[in-house]
Amino acid sequence: MISKKSPVIKDESSQFPPTAATVSSSLLLGICGLPDTIFRSAVDTALADSECCKLENSELRLSCFANKALVNVGGDLAKLVPGRVSTEVDARLAYDTHGIIRKVHDLLKLYNEIDVPVERLLFKIPSTWQGIEASRLLESEGIQTHLTFVYSFAQAAAAAQAGASVIQIFVGRIRDWARNHSGDPEVEAALKRGEDPGIALVTKAYNYIHKYGHKSKLMAAAVRNKQDLFSLIGVDYIIAPLKVLQSLKESVATPGEKYSFVRRLSPENAAIYNFSKEELTRWDQLSLASSMGPAAVELLARGLDGYVNQAKRVEELFGKIWPPPNV
């Protein structure tokens, strides 16, 4: 029922086959920790890549291995899912617009070499101002982008104005921040209305995108329970953990829940949603920075730190296991 109104992208496969996929440094670390996984050969092949191996500079060589491994695994995933594969762009470039663009072009070239068409691909970029600008420029080339770490309406609106193909909001992370912090105007306003701040941000961003005809699709992630799913029915995409889907499948609907399968987010509701003059600004670097509250600033920084750490760990691991036995 929910998947008919909001395409659901599962965090895990098993009984719920995935419809789309993301390849990231975190996934590469998981693959390297499980030698018998079906994707291990994709990593081993990357570590034997002749173009990478001939690079004398160790940093460039390890970066080359990481790029090749991401693409090899992404290529394998593209054979397993009907939808698009999103490839993480190195978060160390989060504040370098042209560095992001160069990295995406490098990854796209590698995907071309293994015959994965550009329309099957997304490139996952952090929603710094520089990342949003990179998204705008890449989208103008016909390259689809996936902006992540969106924790404020300002980021969501700027991403929509840039024409990002997918904009991702982490519902549960915003809720967690609100439980332990205060002082964010956007979060406080939602709580004052009796709303969950993560759900409220998704609702507002969805309404903005659909009311003003932006091409972006909104993705809700960090969904923690079935009530989150009910509250998000109608959003363009939902990333749902297997345990949430399983609990929904196994539970018996109460009389109240039978009325929960109602579309909450719709173009019709978006059309009558009112935005303030300030929210309808043409977002730029200064207005974005001044409008991001403590929650967005802190959660963005935390997300970037995590991604950077994972990218470094991948390169360190590759440095220890290269060259593989057959090279």
C-alpha positions in Angstrom: 0.0 0.0 0.0 2.7 2.5 1.0 4.9 1.6 -2.0 2.0 2.5 -4.3 2.1 6.1 -3.0 5.8 6.4 -2.2 8.5 4.2 -3.8 10.3 2.4 -1.0 14.0 1.9 -1.2 15.0 -0.8 1.3 18.1 -0.6 3.4 18.6 -4.4 3.1 17.4 -7.1 0.6 16.3 -10.5 1.8 12.5 -10.7 1.7 12.3 -7.2 0.4 14.4 -6.9 -2.8 15.9 -3.4 -3.2 14.7 -1.1 -5.9 17.8 1.2 -6.0 21.2 1.2 -4.3 24.0 3.4 -3.0 27.7 2.5 -3.2 29.9 4.2 -0.6 33.1 4.0 1.4 31.0 2.4 4.2 29.9 -0.3 1.8 33.5 -0.9 0.6 34.6 -1.4 4.2 31.8 -3.9 4.8 32.8 -5.8 1.6 36.4 -6.0 2.7 35.4 -7.3 6.1 33.4 -10.2 4.4 35.7 -12.0 2.0 32.9 -14.3 0.8 30.6 -11.5 -0.3 29.6 -11.5 -4.0 31.1 -8.0 -4.4 34.6 -8.9 -3.1 35.8 -9.7 -6.7 34.8 -6.2 -7.7 37.2 -4.8 -5.1 40.0 -7.2 -5.9 39.7 -6.3 -9.6 40.0 -2.6 -8.6 43.2 -3.3 -6.7 44.7 -5.0 -9.8 43.8 -2.2 -12.1 46.8 -1.4 -14.3 46.1 2.3 -14.6 46.1 2.6 -10.8 49.0 0.3 -10.2 51.4 2.3 -12.4 50.8 5.5 -10.4 54.0 6.2 -8.4 52.4 8.6 -5.9 50.8 6.5 -3.2 48.0 9.0 -2.4 47.0 9.1 -6.1 47.3 5.4 -6.4 45.0 4.7 -3.3 42.5 7.3 -4.5 42.5 5.6 -7.9 41.9 2.2 -6.3 39.0 3.7 -4.2 37.4 5.2 -7.3 37.7 2.0 -9.3 36.3 -0.1 -6.4 33.3 2.2 -6.0 32.5 2.0 -9.7 33.1 -1.8 -9.9 30.7 -2.4 -7.0 28.3 0.2 -8.5 28.4 -1.7 -11.8 27.5 -5.0 -10.0 24.7 -3.3 -8.1 23.3 -1.8 -11.4 22.8 -5.4 -12.5 20.8 -6.3 -9.4 18.4 -3.3 -9.0 15.9 -1.9 -11.5 16.5 1.7 -10.4 19.4 4.0 -10.2 22.7 3.5 -8.4 23.9 6.4 -6.3 27.7 6.8 -5.9 29.2 8.7 -3.0 31.5 11.5 -3.9 34.5 12.0 -1.7 33.3 14.2 1.2 36.8 15.7 1.5 35.8 17.7 -1.5 32.6 19.0 0.2 33.8 22.7 0.0 35.4 22.5 -3.4 32.8 22.9 -6.2 35.2 22.2 -9.1 36.9 19.4 -7.2 33.5 17.7 -6.8 32.8 18.2 -10.5 36.2 16.7 -11.5 35.6 13.7 -9.2 32.1 13.1 -10.7 33.6 13.2 -14.2 36.3 10.8 -13.2 33.7 8.4 -11.8 31.5 8.7 -14.8 34.4 7.9 -17.1 35.0 4.7 -15.2 31.3 3.8 -15.4 31.4 4.4 -19.1 34.2 1.9 -19.4 32.0 -0.8 -17.9 29.0 0.2 -19.9 26.8 1.6 -17.2 24.7 4.3 -18.8 24.6 7.8 -17.3 20.8 7.6 -16.9 21.2 4.7 -14.4 23.5 6.8 -12.2 23.3 9.4 -9.4 26.2 11.1 -7.7 25.8 11.6 -4.0 27.1 15.0 -2.9 27.0 16.8 0.5 24.7 19.8 0.7 27.2 22.5 1.4 26.8 25.6 -0.7 29.7 24.3 -2.8 28.1 20.9 -3.2 24.8 22.6 -4.2 26.6 24.7 -6.8 28.4 21.5 -8.1 25.0 19.9 -8.4 23.6 22.8 -10.4 26.5 22.7 -12.9 26.5 18.9 -13.2 22.7 18.8 -13.8 23.2 21.3 -16.6 25.4 18.7 -18.2 22.7 16.0 -17.9 24.5 14.3 -15.0 22.0 13.4 -12.2 22.9 14.4 -8.6 21.8 13.3 -5.2 22.2 15.9 -2.5 22.5 14.5 1.0 22.9 15.9 4.6 19.9 18.2 4.1 18.8 19.3 7.6 17.2 22.7 7.0 14.6 24.2 4.7 17.2 26.6 3.3 19.3 23.7 2.1 16.3 21.9 0.6 15.1 25.0 -1.3 18.6 25.8 -2.5 19.0 22.2 -3.7 15.7 22.4 -5.5 16.6 25.7 -7.2 19.9 24.0 -8.3 17.8 21.3 -10.0 19.2 18.4 -8.0 17.6 15.1 -9.1 17.3 13.8 -5.6 17.3 15.6 -2.2 17.7 13.5 0.9 16.5 14.4 4.4 17.3 12.3 7.4 14.1 12.3 9.5 15.3 10.5 12.5 18.6 12.4 12.9 16.8 15.7 13.1 14.5 14.1 15.8 17.4 12.8 17.7 19.1 16.3 17.7 15.9 17.9 18.9 15.7 15.5 21.9 19.1 16.5 23.2 19.4 20.1 22.1 17.5 23.4 21.8 17.9 26.8 20.2 17.2 25.9 16.5 14.4 28.2 15.3 13.2 25.7 12.6 13.1 22.8 15.1 11.5 24.9 17.8 8.8 26.1 15.5 7.9 22.5 14.5 7.8 21.4 18.2 5.6 24.4 19.1 3.1 23.2 16.5 3.2 19.8 18.0 5.0 18.3 14.9 8.0 16.0 14.6 10.8 18.3 13.3 12.1 15.7 10.8 8.7 15.0 9.4 7.9 18.7 9.3 11.0 19.4 7.2 10.2 16.7 4.7 6.6 18.0 4.5 7.7 21.6 3.9 10.4 20.7 1.4 8.0 18.4 -0.5 5.4 21.2 -0.7 8.0 23.7 -1.9 9.3 21.4 -4.6 5.9 20.5 -5.9 4.2 23.9 -5.5 6.8 25.7 -7.5 7.5 23.0 -10.2 11.0 22.0 -9.4 12.2 18.8 -11.0 13.8 17.4 -7.8 12.5 14.3 -6.1 12.5 14.2 -2.3 13.9 11.2 -0.4 13.1 10.6 3.3 15.7 8.6 5.1 16.5 7.6 8.7 12.9 6.3 9.0 12.7 4.7 12.5 9.2 3.2 12.8 6.0 2.5 11.0 4.4 5.7 12.2 7.2 7.5 10.3 6.1 5.6 7.2 2.5 6.6 7.7 3.4 10.2 8.2 5.5 10.3 5.0 3.1 8.6 2.6 3.2 10.5 -0.7 6.9 11.6 -0.5 8.8 10.7 -3.7 11.1 8.1 -2.1 11.5 6.5 1.3 14.5 4.6 2.5 13.1 2.1 5.0 15.1 -0.3 7.2 14.2 -4.0 6.9 13.1 -4.1 10.5 10.5 -1.3 9.9 9.2 -3.0 6.8 9.1 -6.4 8.7 7.2 -4.8 11.7 4.7 -3.3 9.3 4.2 -6.6 7.5 3.8 -8.6 10.7 1.6 -6.2 12.6 -2.2 -6.3 12.7 -3.6 -2.9 12.0 -5.6 -1.3 14.8 -8.8 0.5 14.0 -7.0 3.8 14.1 -4.2 2.6 11.9 -6.6 1.5 9.2 -7.0 5.1 8.5 -3.2 5.8 8.4 -2.8 4.6 4.8 -3.8 8.0 3.6 -1.6 10.1 1.4 -0.2 12.9 3.6 2.0 14.5 1.0 0.5 15.4 -2.4 0.7 18.0 -5.1 -2.8 19.1 -4.2 -1.8 19.8 -0.6 1.4 21.5 -1.8 -0.5 23.9 -4.0 -2.3 25.4 -1.0 0.7 25.5 1.3 1.8 29.1 2.2 5.5 30.2 2.3 6.9 33.4 3.6 8.5 36.0 1.4 11.9 35.1 3.1 11.5 31.4 2.2 10.9 32.3 -1.5 14.2 34.0 -1.8 16.7 33.1 -4.5 19.2 31.3 -2.3 22.9 32.1 -2.5 25.9 31.3 -0.3 25.3 34.2 2.2 21.5 33.6 2.6 22.0 29.9 3.0 24.7 30.3 5.7 22.6 32.8 7.6 19.5 30.6 7.5 21.0 27.3 8.6 20.3 26.8 12.3 22.4 24.9 14.8 20.8 21.6 14.0 21.7 21.8 10.3 25.2 23.1 11.0 26.0 20.5 13.5 24.4 17.5 11.7 26.1 18.5 8.4 29.5 18.7 10.1 28.9 15.4 11.8 27.9 13.7 8.6 30.9 15.0 6.7 33.2 13.9 9.5 31.8 10.4 9.3 32.1 10.2 5.5 35.7 11.6 5.5 36.7 9.1 8.2 35.3 6.2 6.1 37.0 7.4 3.0 40.3 7.5 4.8 39.8 4.1 6.3 39.2 2.6 2.8 42.4 4.1 1.5 44.3 2.9 4.6 42.9 -0.6 4.2 43.7 -0.7 0.5 47.3 0.4 1.3 47.6 -2.6 3.6 46.2 -5.2 1.3 47.8 -4.0 -2.0 49.2 -5.6 -4.0 46.8 -8.6 -3.9 48.4 -12.1 -4.1 47.9 -12.4 -7.9 49.5 -9.1 -8.9 
